[in-house]
Amino acid sequence: MKMVLVVRMDLKMGRGKIAAQCCHAAVGQWKKMWRAKDPDLKQWELSGATKICLQAEDERQLHELKTAAKEAGLPTRLVLDAGRTQIAPNTYTVLAIGPASAERLDRVTGNLKLL
């Protein structure tokens, strides 16, 4: 079990900004799944709550990945930045997919580079 966090590389965010956006994605996804009482959430937590950060080229690829994940029945969360620091308002920055089995996630994200 793992969660993947896919970061847009075309935005040239600083390390701290990337970390904050990944936290928004992971916490937001956790809250959504907790409210839905999704059984995968408990299994993911018991298995160590693995999170993997991956790279997306641009917004187009982020949306394509979200569509592919949804078609595969995977939970997603897309972060829309408020634009208070480095990024323009209403910019999509990170896509969380999962938690789910590594096999299911790798079918959608297996070709992406590690961050």
N, C-alpha and C positions, 0 to 999 in steps of 0.2 A: 504494500500500500504506500502511496505517495501522493503529494500534491505538486503540480508544476506551476511555476510562476514565470510567465513569458513576458519579457521586457522589450519595449520598443527601443531599438538602437539608434534610429534616425533622429531621436530627440536630443541626443548627446547630454543626457542628464548626468549630474555629478553622482558620486558614490552614495552620498548621504540621501540624495533625492531618490535614487533607485531603491535604497533600503527602505525609506519611508513608504514609497509606492507599493513595494512588495508586501510590507506589513499591512497596508490598507487592504490589499487583495486577499491575503491569507486570513486576516481577522474577519473581514467581510464575508468570505466564503464559509469560515467556521460558524459564524453567527447564523447565516442563512440555513446551513445544514442542521445546526443545533435546533433551530426553531421548527424545522421540518421533521425532527427526530429521525434523521437519516441514519440507518444502521452502519453505513460505511464510515461515518465519522468516529464512532466508538472504536471500530476495528483499527482505523488509522491511528488514533490516539494510543491504543494499546500496543501498536507495532512500532512506536517511536516517533510518530508524526513527521515523517520525512518530507522535506520540501526541497525541490530542485529548481534552480533558476536557469532559464533558457533565454535565447535571443530571438527576437523577431526583427525583420528588416524594417518594417514600417507599419502604419495603421492598417493598410490593406491586408497584410499578412495576419495581423492580429484578429481582424474580423473573419478572415477565412478559417483560421484555427478555431475560433469560437463556433462557427457554423459546423465545422467538421466534428468538434467535440459534442455539440448538441445532437447532431445526427447519430453519433455513437452512443448517445444516452448518458454522457458524462456531465456532471454539474460544472457550471462556469460562473465566474464573476469578473466583470470588466470594470476597471477603475477609471473614473473620469475625474481628472485633476481640476481643482478649484481655481488654479492660476494665481496663487498668492506669492510664488517664489520664482522658480526657473522656467516654468512652462506657461503657455498661453491658457486662459480659461477654457474649460470644456474640451480638453485634450485627453484622449484615451492613452494611458501609459502602460498598464500591466493587465494581463489576463491570467486569472487563476483557473486551473482546470483540476478537478478532483476535489478531495481525495478519492482515489479508486485504485484498482490493481495496476501494478506497473505494466502488465501486458496490455491492458486496455488503453492506458495513457500513451504507451509507446507507439501504438498504431496511429495516433494522431500527431504526436510530438517527437517521435523517434529520430526524425531527420534534422532536428534543430541543434544548434551548437550550444554548449554550456556557456553561461555568462562568466 
